[in-house]
Amino acid sequence: MSRELQLVRGAFPDDAALGTAVSHAILQRVASGELPETFRLGRPGRVIAFGRQDVASPGYPRAVAAARSAGFQPVERLAGGRAAPYTDGTMSFSWARPDDNPARNTRLRFAETAELIRDALVSLGVDARIGEVPGEYCPGAFSVNAGGTRKLAGIGQRLIKGAAHVGGVLAVNGSADLREALTPIYSALEIDWDPAATGSVDEAVPGLTVADAESAIVAALNESFEITEVGFDEETLELACRLTADHTSPVG
């Protein structure tokens, strides 16, 4: 029998911190048993999501200023490593999964999520592979790339008691915008990277859209899960409002 999975779609492009807090709220409610296993898809708009290492960096205030100067909302991310960009040509994905011992299955969750994104892209004709590309932004062993040369998706993970959150960003188009946005930010954070290692899906298969990628991910989920699609419930949104401050950059 297929595993049941709740699917929710939506983002908050006018309030990026709230958008991140919604995923945080879903994670907490999945951990407490108030919500079932939940997968979220969204289009958050122009956002730079900073990781904990970024926040601790002396260059963080300069990086936040560079993000705002370029028209991006800075947020402090729920999971993952270094600064990751979102634009109108990207989509976010997150998977909140109940687990009594989340640390035990960390690698398995990374692998399953990376395989899901890879398989969705392969169905669209992309030579998608799992693995780190030398010089990629926010490097990770479970990044998804095009032909082993350019990063398309990054994946991070957050563990709490009773559940885990696996989330990431998929660049569908507008790779030049991503590279331009990250250049001053990574410079401020003193992170070495190669802008040429940043790509987008439409470079591999011209004409693909964010809607195409979203449909492919949902189709891939449907192969393994019994999907129930729902909207954001009131309790989740109320909790998210209380968690928003945790994801708002305090830097002016």
C-alpha positions in Angstrom: 0.0 0.0 0.0 1.3 3.5 -0.9 2.3 5.7 2.0 0.0 8.7 2.6 1.4 12.2 2.1 -0.1 15.6 2.5 0.7 18.1 -0.2 0.4 21.8 0.3 1.3 24.5 -2.2 2.0 28.2 -1.8 4.4 30.8 -0.7 4.5 34.3 0.7 6.6 36.4 -1.7 5.7 39.6 0.1 6.9 38.3 3.4 9.8 35.8 3.0 10.3 35.4 6.8 6.7 34.3 7.2 7.1 31.9 4.3 10.1 30.3 6.0 8.2 30.3 9.3 5.3 28.3 7.7 7.7 25.5 6.9 9.0 25.7 10.5 5.5 25.5 11.8 4.7 22.5 9.7 7.8 20.8 11.0 6.8 21.4 14.6 3.2 20.2 14.0 4.3 17.1 12.2 6.7 16.3 15.1 3.8 16.7 17.6 1.5 14.5 15.6 -0.9 17.3 14.8 -0.1 17.1 11.0 0.7 14.0 8.9 3.8 13.8 6.8 3.7 16.9 4.6 5.4 18.0 1.3 5.3 21.7 0.4 5.9 23.4 -2.9 6.1 27.1 -3.4 7.4 30.0 -5.4 8.9 32.4 -2.8 10.1 35.1 -5.2 13.4 37.0 -4.7 14.9 35.8 -1.5 18.4 35.1 -0.1 18.2 32.4 2.6 21.1 32.6 5.0 22.4 29.7 7.0 23.7 29.6 10.6 27.3 29.9 9.4 26.4 33.0 7.5 24.8 34.6 10.4 27.9 34.0 12.5 30.2 35.5 9.8 31.7 39.0 10.3 30.5 39.7 6.8 26.9 38.9 7.5 25.7 42.6 7.7 27.4 43.4 4.4 25.9 40.3 2.8 22.4 41.3 4.0 22.9 44.8 2.7 24.0 43.4 -0.7 20.9 41.2 -0.8 18.6 44.1 -0.1 20.4 46.3 -2.6 19.8 43.8 -5.3 16.1 43.6 -4.5 16.2 40.3 -2.5 14.6 39.7 0.9 17.1 38.3 3.4 15.9 35.5 5.7 17.5 33.1 8.1 16.8 29.6 6.8 15.3 26.7 8.5 17.8 24.1 7.3 21.0 23.8 5.3 24.4 25.4 5.0 25.4 28.7 3.3 23.4 31.4 1.5 21.0 30.1 -1.2 19.2 32.3 -3.7 15.5 32.2 -4.8 14.2 34.2 -7.8 11.0 34.3 -9.8 12.5 31.5 -11.8 13.0 29.1 -8.8 10.8 27.0 -6.7 11.1 25.8 -3.1 10.4 22.4 -1.8 10.2 21.0 1.7 9.4 17.7 3.2 8.4 17.4 6.9 8.6 13.7 8.0 7.8 12.3 11.4 10.6 10.2 12.9 11.1 9.1 16.5 14.9 8.9 15.8 15.5 11.5 13.1 19.3 11.4 13.3 19.3 7.7 12.3 17.7 8.4 8.9 19.4 11.6 7.9 21.3 10.2 4.9 18.3 8.2 3.7 16.1 11.3 3.7 18.8 13.3 1.8 19.0 10.5 -0.8 15.2 10.1 -1.2 14.7 13.8 -1.7 17.6 14.1 -4.1 16.3 11.1 -6.1 12.8 12.6 -6.2 14.1 15.9 -7.7 16.5 14.1 -10.1 13.7 11.8 -11.3 11.3 14.7 -11.9 13.9 16.5 -14.0 14.8 13.4 -15.9 11.2 13.0 -16.8 11.5 16.5 -18.4 14.5 15.5 -20.5 17.2 16.9 -18.2 20.5 14.9 -17.8 20.0 15.3 -14.0 22.5 13.7 -11.6 23.1 13.7 -7.9 26.3 15.0 -6.5 28.4 18.1 -5.7 29.7 20.2 -8.6 33.2 21.7 -7.9 32.7 25.4 -7.0 29.0 25.3 -6.5 27.2 27.6 -4.0 26.1 26.0 -0.7 27.9 22.8 -1.6 26.4 19.4 -0.7 26.8 15.8 -1.6 23.1 15.6 -2.4 22.9 18.6 -4.8 21.2 17.9 -8.1 23.1 19.0 -11.1 22.9 19.1 -14.9 25.3 16.7 -16.6 27.8 16.9 -13.7 28.7 20.5 -14.5 26.1 23.0 -13.1 24.1 22.9 -9.9 20.3 23.0 -10.3 19.1 22.2 -6.8 20.4 22.3 -3.3 19.0 20.3 -0.3 19.4 20.9 3.4 18.0 19.2 6.5 16.8 20.2 10.0 16.2 17.7 12.8 14.0 18.2 15.8 12.6 15.8 18.4 10.0 13.7 16.6 10.6 14.9 13.0 12.9 16.1 10.2 12.6 18.8 7.6 14.3 18.3 4.2 14.1 21.4 2.1 15.7 23.1 -0.9 15.6 25.3 -3.9 15.4 24.3 -7.6 16.5 26.8 -10.2 14.3 26.4 -13.3 15.3 29.6 -15.2 17.2 32.8 -14.7 20.6 31.4 -13.8 22.3 34.7 -14.7 20.2 36.4 -12.0 21.3 33.9 -9.5 25.0 34.3 -10.3 24.7 38.1 -10.2 22.9 38.1 -6.9 25.3 35.7 -5.2 28.5 37.4 -6.3 28.6 40.3 -3.8 27.0 38.2 -1.1 29.6 35.4 -1.2 32.3 38.0 -1.4 31.0 39.6 1.8 30.9 36.2 3.5 34.4 35.4 2.1 33.1 32.2 0.5 35.0 30.8 -2.5 32.8 29.6 -5.3 32.6 29.4 -9.1 29.6 31.3 -10.6 29.9 29.1 -13.7 28.9 26.1 -11.5 25.4 27.7 -11.1 22.8 26.7 -13.7 19.1 26.4 -14.3 16.9 23.7 -15.8 16.0 25.7 -18.9 19.6 25.8 -19.9 19.5 22.0 -20.3 16.0 21.9 -21.9 15.0 25.3 -23.3 11.5 26.4 -22.7 10.8 24.6 -19.5 9.0 26.6 -16.9 8.5 26.6 -13.1 5.0 25.1 -13.7 6.6 22.3 -15.7 9.0 21.5 -12.9 6.3 21.6 -10.2 4.1 19.3 -12.2 6.9 16.9 -12.7 7.7 16.8 -8.9 4.0 16.1 -8.1 3.9 13.4 -10.7 7.0 11.8 -9.2 5.5 11.9 -5.7 2.3 10.3 -7.0 4.4 7.2 -8.1 5.2 6.4 -4.5 2.6 8.1 -2.3 -1.1 8.5 -1.9 -1.4 12.3 -2.1 -4.0 14.5 -0.4 -3.7 18.1 -1.4 -4.7 20.7 1.2 -4.3 24.4 1.9 -2.6 26.1 4.9 -4.7 25.6 8.0 -5.3 28.3 10.5 -3.3 26.7 13.3 -0.2 26.4 11.1 -0.5 30.0 10.0 -1.0 31.2 13.6 2.1 29.3 14.8 4.1 30.6 11.8 3.3 34.2 12.8 4.8 33.5 16.2 7.9 31.9 14.6 8.5 34.6 12.0 11.0 36.5 14.2 13.2 33.5 14.2 13.8 33.8 10.5 13.9 37.6 10.1 17.3 39.1 9.7 18.0 41.6 12.5 20.5 43.5 10.4 19.3 46.9 9.1 
